[in-house]
Every structure is written in C-alpha cells, then in structure tokens.
Amino acid sequence: MDARSLPGHADLVVRRFHPTPDQYAWTFGGVDPVERVSPGEVLELYTEDCFAGRIRGIGDLPATSIEYPFINPQTGPFFVEGAEPGDTLAIHLVDVAPARDWAVSTSVSLFGALTPTQLTASLQDPLPERTWLYRVLEQEREVVFHAVDSDFETRFPLQPFHGTIGVAPAAFEVRNALVPDAFGGNMDSPEVRAGTTIFLGVNVPGALFSLGDGHYTMGEGETCGAAVEGAMNTVLVVDVIKGTFCEWPRLESDDAIMVAGSCRPLEDAFRIAHAQVVRWVAGAVGLSLMDAYQLVSQAARSRIANVVDPNYTIVAKVPKRFLPGDVRWMAGVHERLRSIGAEYLSAVHRTPVWSPG
C-alpha cells in the first residue's frame, strides 16, 4: 500500500490501494486484512462493480457472466490501529467518483422487488434477464439510459455512492456481501456518498472495514435489484471513537443525522432506524425519550434504501435545522474528518462529483 505526503501538507498521510482480483473480499468477517491503517490517514481506494467487471455490454447476462456467491467484491478489509470491540469506527467519504465512462444495470433471475424470488415464491416464471449499458457524462454530471427494446433515451443525474460499506460482524459471524445488518454491509443507501461520515460499531480488533458496490445513480429501493453499477475511485478518512459503540450504522452529513436499520419485514427495518435515531437525539440533545419520539416523528425524512436484499434497509434522516446547532454529534468527529478531507481536496485541486449539499 503506497504511502506519501502531499507537497505543503507534511502531516497529511495518504495511502493508495488498488486491489488485484485475488485480493477482493466476498464477505464481511472471516477474511484477513489486506492492509493496516492508522486513524487520521487518507485512503485512496479503487472498488470494482458488483459484477466484478464481468458484465460490460447488453450481451452479457448475469446467468452466464457471474457465479454466486462471487457478487459485490469488497476492497479490504482494512485493520484500523487502535480499534477494539466496544469502540466505533468513523469513515468519512471525501470523494466518490466513477472510475469508468460506462456502467451497467441488469435484471437477475429470482432477484428483485417485482419478480418471484426464492423467498417470495410463486408459480410464475421469473422475469427475463436483461442488461442495460449506461454512458457516463462526467462533465455534464449525468448518466444516459438507453432502452434495449426501443430507441427511447433519457438522462439521470450522476450521483455516485457506495452500496456496501461495513465492518466484521459480532460473534464470529461471516456474512455474505449481499447482506445488510447491524455491521453495515449492503445497505444500498444513496446517503453513503461524498461528504458523509459513517459510524460503525467495532466488533473485532481492528474493525476490519471494507467497501464496494459502487452506484452511479439509483432510484430508492433498488427495485429491479441493480442500480447503475460501476467501478469507483474513492477517497476516505478513518478514525476511532474510543469507548462508544453504535448498535446500528449512524451517518452524519453537514445537514443531517441518520441511522440505517436493516431487517425483514420492511416495517422492522423502519422501527430499528427510528428507535435508534430517537434514542440518539434524546441522549445528545438532553430530551426525554417521549419528547425525542415526538420530535423525530415530525422531523424525520426516511428513505427506503433497498427492498431486494436478504434484509431490507430504511434510513431515518433528521435534518439538523430542526435540532440545536451547538450539539457535537459523535463528539464532533464528522467536522474534524471533514476538515482533513477539505485539506486533501485543496491539495489535489479536486471537487467531488456529487458535492455535499
């Protein structure tokens, strides 16, 4: 893993890691770390798309191009020095940018919200597999959809984010990279984007975090089972919050605090996310549980992240404009890591593709 200092920024340690195909992880937990990193370091990482780059055109179909369980290759895991069970790992996404000028989306047999699946069995045949190829227009910050059965074309905003980010689970569990849960994982939330800090409870020494599943844009719910999937160049900063443990993933941007809940049925994912954010607000603001319950009930803007994975994910989002301005959420780590990220962006003269706000 290359390490360097940027000219004029001697205290800013930058490490670069571009995995080879044999270095990808396919699970959260059960994998030895590829590298050791220290809190405060900046990591420049490459992630492959969820199909491991094997689907590259409309003639490539999932059934003949990929082999389960080799889906959602993860870059990592990384051992973070000083992270111990009971701590929280903070990961601030400085930049999340497409690594290619194309991306793909597919329908997959027995996978998706509007087709029979192995868990929602029916007597109907699965929907057919198709692949759609998207052009990426980075200057225009758009991706181009072209129908496969007609000449229809339209454009979507280029809004890159990571579908998967997580740590090793608790209790020696090893979880497939398609699964979201308390350790993070395949949450498929558009909030996991540049400018956001993700907080994950540490379950094993070093935390062992990894990420992947780059999405260039996605409708909420990931209805067909695939976003606009693409390889990603990502810059992030890590830190460790000692003695504080997040039971479920917390997220913070400049404008909001959030909690991701993952479960089936969808109502339980909703309950997890909202119960957690109510308790977070109550403790940080000094409100009674019932007052926090009422506040969150009126303030929350709750996004459906996915309804296709082994667990479904809801993100309960509370805008900071409804909350006291002097609260240092998670001990102010988001602001501190954001400043490190801003220093890096200034040093390399870069603006994130999908900027905060």
C-alpha positions as CSV (number, residue, x, y, z in Angstrom):
1,M,0.0,0.0,0.0
2,D,1.7,3.1,-1.2
3,A,2.1,6.0,1.3
4,R,3.0,9.5,0.6
5,S,2.8,13.1,1.9
6,L,1.3,15.9,-0.3
7,P,3.5,18.9,-1.0
8,G,2.9,21.6,1.6
9,H,0.9,19.2,3.7
10,A,3.5,17.1,5.5
11,D,1.1,16.0,8.3
12,L,-1.4,14.5,5.7
13,V,-0.6,10.9,5.2
14,V,-2.1,9.5,2.0
15,R,-2.2,5.8,1.2
16,R,-3.3,4.3,-2.1
17,F,-4.6,0.7,-2.6
18,H,-5.8,-0.8,-5.9
19,P,-6.6,-4.4,-5.2
20,T,-5.8,-7.2,-7.6
21,P,-8.7,-9.7,-8.4
22,D,-7.4,-12.2,-5.9
23,Q,-7.4,-9.6,-3.1
24,Y,-11.2,-9.0,-3.1
25,A,-13.3,-10.0,-0.1
26,W,-16.7,-11.5,-0.7
27,T,-17.9,-11.5,2.9
28,F,-17.9,-9.3,5.9
29,G,-15.9,-11.1,8.5
30,G,-13.8,-14.2,8.1
31,V,-11.2,-12.5,5.9
32,D,-7.6,-11.5,6.9
33,P,-6.9,-7.8,6.4
34,V,-5.2,-6.7,3.3
35,E,-3.5,-3.7,5.0
36,R,-3.2,-1.9,8.3
37,V,-4.0,1.8,8.6
38,S,-4.0,4.4,11.3
39,P,-6.7,6.9,12.4
40,G,-6.4,10.2,10.5
41,E,-4.9,8.7,7.4
42,V,-6.4,9.4,4.0
43,L,-7.0,6.3,1.8
44,E,-7.3,6.4,-2.0
45,L,-9.1,3.2,-2.9
46,Y,-10.4,1.5,-6.1
47,T,-13.5,-0.7,-6.0
48,E,-14.8,-2.9,-8.7
49,D,-18.5,-3.0,-9.6
50,C,-20.9,-5.6,-8.1
51,F,-20.4,-7.9,-11.1
52,A,-16.6,-7.8,-10.7
53,G,-16.3,-6.2,-14.1
54,R,-17.7,-9.3,-15.8
55,I,-20.7,-7.6,-17.3
56,R,-19.7,-5.0,-19.9
57,G,-22.4,-4.9,-22.5
58,I,-26.0,-5.8,-23.3
59,G,-25.0,-9.2,-24.5
60,D,-23.5,-10.1,-21.1
61,L,-26.3,-11.6,-18.9
62,P,-25.9,-12.4,-15.2
63,A,-26.7,-16.1,-15.6
64,T,-23.7,-16.6,-17.9
65,S,-21.4,-13.9,-16.7
66,I,-21.3,-14.2,-12.9
67,E,-21.2,-17.0,-10.4
68,Y,-22.9,-16.8,-7.0
69,P,-21.5,-16.1,-4.4
70,F,-18.9,-14.0,-6.2
71,I,-21.0,-10.9,-6.2
72,N,-20.2,-7.5,-4.6
73,P,-16.4,-7.7,-4.4
74,Q,-15.2,-5.7,-1.4
75,T,-12.0,-3.7,-1.3
76,G,-10.5,-4.5,2.1
77,P,-10.8,-5.4,4.8
78,F,-8.5,-2.9,6.5
79,F,-7.2,-3.3,10.0
80,V,-7.5,0.1,11.8
81,E,-4.9,0.5,14.5
82,G,-6.4,1.1,18.0
83,A,-9.9,-0.1,17.1
84,E,-11.2,-2.5,19.7
85,P,-14.6,-4.1,20.4
86,G,-16.8,-1.6,22.0
87,D,-15.4,1.3,20.1
88,T,-16.9,3.0,17.0
89,L,-15.2,3.3,13.6
90,A,-15.8,6.6,11.8
91,I,-15.3,6.6,8.0
92,H,-15.6,10.0,6.3
93,L,-16.1,9.8,2.5
94,V,-14.1,12.6,1.0
95,D,-14.7,11.8,-2.7
96,V,-16.6,9.1,-4.5
97,A,-16.1,9.2,-8.3
98,P,-16.7,7.0,-11.3
99,A,-13.6,5.0,-12.4
100,R,-15.1,4.4,-15.9
101,D,-17.1,6.3,-18.5
102,W,-19.7,3.5,-18.6
103,A,-21.8,1.5,-16.2
104,V,-24.4,-1.3,-16.4
105,S,-27.6,-2.4,-14.8
106,T,-29.4,-5.7,-15.1
107,S,-32.4,-7.8,-14.2
108,V,-31.4,-11.0,-12.5
109,S,-33.4,-14.2,-12.4
110,L,-35.1,-14.7,-9.0
111,F,-33.9,-11.4,-7.7
112,G,-35.7,-8.0,-7.4
113,A,-38.8,-6.5,-5.9
114,L,-41.3,-7.2,-8.8
115,T,-40.4,-10.8,-9.7
116,P,-40.8,-14.1,-7.9
117,T,-37.8,-14.9,-5.8
118,Q,-36.6,-17.7,-3.6
119,L,-38.2,-16.1,-0.6
120,T,-41.3,-14.8,-2.3
121,A,-42.2,-18.0,-4.2
122,S,-44.9,-18.1,-6.9
123,L,-45.9,-20.3,-9.8
124,Q,-45.0,-17.6,-12.4
125,D,-41.7,-17.7,-14.3
126,P,-39.1,-15.2,-13.2
127,L,-38.8,-12.1,-15.3
128,P,-36.2,-12.4,-18.1
129,E,-32.7,-11.3,-17.6
130,R,-31.6,-8.2,-19.5
131,T,-28.6,-5.9,-19.4
132,W,-28.6,-2.1,-19.9
133,L,-25.4,-0.2,-20.8
134,Y,-25.2,3.4,-19.5
135,R,-22.9,6.1,-20.8
136,V,-21.3,8.3,-18.1
137,L,-21.0,12.0,-18.9
138,E,-18.8,13.3,-16.1
139,Q,-18.6,16.9,-17.3
140,E,-22.4,17.1,-17.6
141,R,-22.7,15.0,-14.4
142,E,-25.2,12.7,-16.0
143,V,-25.7,9.1,-16.9
144,V,-27.5,8.1,-20.1
145,F,-30.2,5.4,-20.2
146,H,-31.0,3.8,-23.5
147,A,-33.9,1.3,-23.7
148,V,-33.0,-2.1,-25.1
149,D,-36.4,-2.7,-26.9
150,S,-36.7,0.7,-28.5
151,D,-34.8,3.9,-29.2
152,F,-36.0,5.7,-26.1
153,E,-33.3,7.6,-24.3
154,T,-33.2,9.8,-21.2
155,R,-30.6,11.0,-18.6
156,F,-30.3,10.8,-14.9
157,P,-28.1,12.9,-12.5
158,L,-24.7,11.3,-11.8
159,Q,-24.9,10.7,-8.1
160,P,-22.2,8.2,-7.1
161,F,-22.3,6.4,-3.8
162,H,-21.3,3.1,-2.2
163,G,-23.9,0.3,-1.9
164,T,-21.7,-1.6,0.6
165,I,-19.6,-0.4,3.5
166,G,-19.2,-2.3,6.7
167,V,-17.1,-3.9,9.4
168,A,-16.7,-7.5,10.6
169,P,-19.8,-8.7,12.4
170,A,-20.0,-9.7,16.0
171,A,-20.0,-13.2,17.5
172,F,-17.6,-14.6,14.9
173,E,-20.2,-14.3,12.2
174,V,-19.3,-14.3,8.5
175,R,-21.9,-12.6,6.3
176,N,-22.2,-12.6,2.5
177,A,-21.5,-9.2,0.9
178,L,-25.1,-9.1,-0.3
179,V,-26.4,-8.8,3.3
180,P,-27.0,-5.5,5.2
181,D,-27.3,-5.7,9.0
182,A,-26.0,-4.0,12.2
183,F,-22.4,-4.2,10.9
184,G,-23.4,-2.1,7.8
185,G,-22.9,-4.2,4.7
186,N,-25.0,-4.0,1.6
187,M,-27.3,-1.1,2.7
188,D,-27.6,0.4,-0.8
189,S,-28.2,3.9,0.7
190,P,-27.6,7.0,-1.5
191,E,-26.6,8.7,1.7
192,V,-23.3,6.8,1.6
193,R,-21.8,9.5,-0.6
194,A,-19.1,12.1,-0.6
195,G,-19.4,14.4,2.4
196,T,-21.0,11.8,4.7
197,T,-19.4,10.2,7.8
198,I,-20.4,6.6,8.5
199,F,-20.2,5.4,12.1
200,L,-20.0,1.6,12.7
201,G,-19.7,-0.3,16.0
202,V,-16.4,-2.2,16.2
203,N,-16.9,-5.9,16.9
204,V,-13.4,-7.3,16.4
205,P,-9.9,-6.0,16.9
206,G,-9.0,-3.6,14.0
207,A,-12.7,-3.3,13.0
208,L,-11.8,-4.9,9.6
209,F,-13.8,-2.5,7.3
210,S,-14.3,-2.8,3.6
211,L,-16.4,-1.2,0.9
212,G,-17.6,-1.7,-2.7
213,D,-20.7,-1.9,-4.8
214,G,-20.3,1.5,-6.5
215,H,-23.6,3.0,-7.8
216,Y,-23.5,5.9,-10.2
217,T,-27.2,6.6,-9.6
218,M,-30.2,4.6,-8.2
219,G,-33.9,5.0,-7.6
220,E,-34.9,4.5,-3.9
221,G,-35.5,0.8,-3.2
222,E,-33.2,-0.5,-6.0
223,T,-36.4,-2.0,-7.3
224,C,-35.1,-4.3,-10.1
225,G,-32.2,-5.5,-7.8
226,A,-29.5,-3.4,-9.5
227,A,-28.5,0.2,-9.6
228,V,-26.4,1.8,-12.3
229,E,-23.4,-0.3,-11.3
230,G,-19.8,0.9,-11.8
231,A,-16.3,0.8,-10.6
232,M,-15.3,3.7,-8.2
233,N,-12.3,5.7,-7.1
234,T,-12.9,6.7,-3.5
235,V,-11.1,8.8,-1.0
236,L,-11.8,8.5,2.7
237,V,-10.5,9.2,6.1
238,V,-10.8,6.9,9.1
239,D,-10.9,7.5,12.8
240,V,-11.7,5.6,16.0
241,I,-14.1,6.8,18.8
242,K,-13.0,5.0,21.9
243,G,-15.5,3.7,24.4
244,T,-18.6,4.5,22.3
245,F,-20.4,1.7,20.5
246,C,-23.0,2.2,17.7
247,E,-25.5,-0.6,17.8
248,W,-26.6,0.2,14.2
249,P,-24.9,2.3,11.5
250,R,-25.1,6.0,12.1
251,L,-24.4,8.6,9.4
252,E,-23.8,12.3,9.6
253,S,-23.6,14.9,6.8
254,D,-23.3,18.7,7.2
255,D,-27.1,18.9,7.0
256,A,-28.5,15.8,8.8
257,I,-28.0,12.9,11.2
258,M,-29.2,9.4,10.1
259,V,-29.5,5.8,11.2
260,A,-29.8,2.8,8.9
261,G,-31.9,-0.1,10.0
262,S,-31.9,-3.4,8.1
263,C,-34.3,-6.3,8.6
264,R,-37.3,-8.1,7.2
265,P,-40.1,-7.2,7.0
266,L,-39.6,-3.6,6.0
267,E,-41.6,-2.4,9.0
268,D,-39.0,-3.8,11.3
269,A,-36.2,-2.0,9.4
270,F,-38.2,1.2,9.8
271,R,-38.7,0.6,13.5
272,I,-34.9,-0.2,14.1
273,A,-33.8,3.0,12.3
274,H,-36.3,5.3,14.0
275,A,-35.9,3.8,17.5
276,Q,-32.2,4.2,17.2
277,V,-32.4,7.8,16.0
278,V,-34.9,8.7,18.7
279,R,-32.5,7.4,21.4
280,W,-29.6,9.2,19.7
281,V,-31.4,12.6,19.7
282,A,-32.7,12.1,23.2
283,G,-29.2,11.5,24.6
284,A,-27.4,14.1,22.6
285,V,-29.9,16.9,23.0
286,G,-31.0,16.1,26.6
287,L,-34.6,15.4,25.8
288,S,-36.9,12.9,27.4
289,L,-37.5,9.8,25.3
290,M,-41.1,10.8,24.6
291,D,-40.1,14.3,23.6
292,A,-37.5,12.9,21.3
293,Y,-40.1,10.5,19.9
294,Q,-42.4,13.4,19.1
295,L,-39.6,15.5,17.5
296,V,-38.4,12.7,15.3
297,S,-41.9,11.7,14.3
298,Q,-42.4,15.2,12.8
299,A,-38.8,15.8,11.5
300,A,-37.7,12.5,10.0
301,R,-37.3,12.2,6.3
302,S,-37.0,8.4,5.9
303,R,-35.6,6.9,2.7
304,I,-36.1,3.4,1.5
305,A,-32.7,2.2,0.6
306,N,-33.4,-1.3,-0.6
307,V,-36.3,-3.8,-0.8
308,V,-34.4,-6.6,-2.6
309,D,-31.5,-7.7,-0.4
310,P,-31.7,-10.5,2.2
311,N,-32.5,-7.7,4.6
312,Y,-34.3,-4.5,3.6
313,T,-32.9,-1.2,4.6
314,I,-34.5,2.1,5.8
315,V,-32.5,5.2,6.6
316,A,-34.1,7.5,9.2
317,K,-32.9,11.1,8.4
318,V,-33.3,14.0,10.8
319,P,-32.3,17.4,9.3
320,K,-30.1,19.4,11.6
321,R,-32.2,22.5,11.1
322,F,-34.7,21.0,13.5
323,L,-32.1,20.4,16.1
324,P,-29.9,22.6,18.4
325,G,-27.0,24.0,16.5
326,D,-24.4,23.5,19.2
327,V,-24.7,19.7,19.5
328,R,-21.4,17.9,18.8
329,W,-22.8,14.8,17.3
330,M,-20.5,11.8,17.9
331,A,-18.0,14.1,19.7
332,G,-17.6,16.3,16.6
333,V,-15.7,13.6,14.6
334,H,-17.6,14.5,11.4
335,E,-16.4,18.1,11.4
336,R,-12.8,17.0,12.2
337,L,-12.6,14.4,9.4
338,R,-14.4,16.8,7.1
339,S,-11.6,19.3,7.6
340,I,-9.0,16.7,6.8
341,G,-10.9,15.8,3.7
342,A,-11.1,19.5,2.7
343,E,-7.3,19.9,3.1
344,Y,-6.8,16.8,0.9
345,L,-9.2,18.2,-1.8
346,S,-7.5,21.6,-1.7
347,A,-4.1,20.0,-2.0
348,V,-5.0,17.9,-5.1
349,H,-7.3,20.6,-6.6
350,R,-10.3,18.3,-6.8
351,T,-14.1,18.9,-6.4
352,P,-16.2,15.8,-5.6
353,V,-18.5,14.7,-8.5
354,W,-21.5,14.8,-6.2
355,S,-20.7,17.5,-3.8
356,P,-22.2,17.8,-0.3
357,G,-25.5,19.7,-0.3
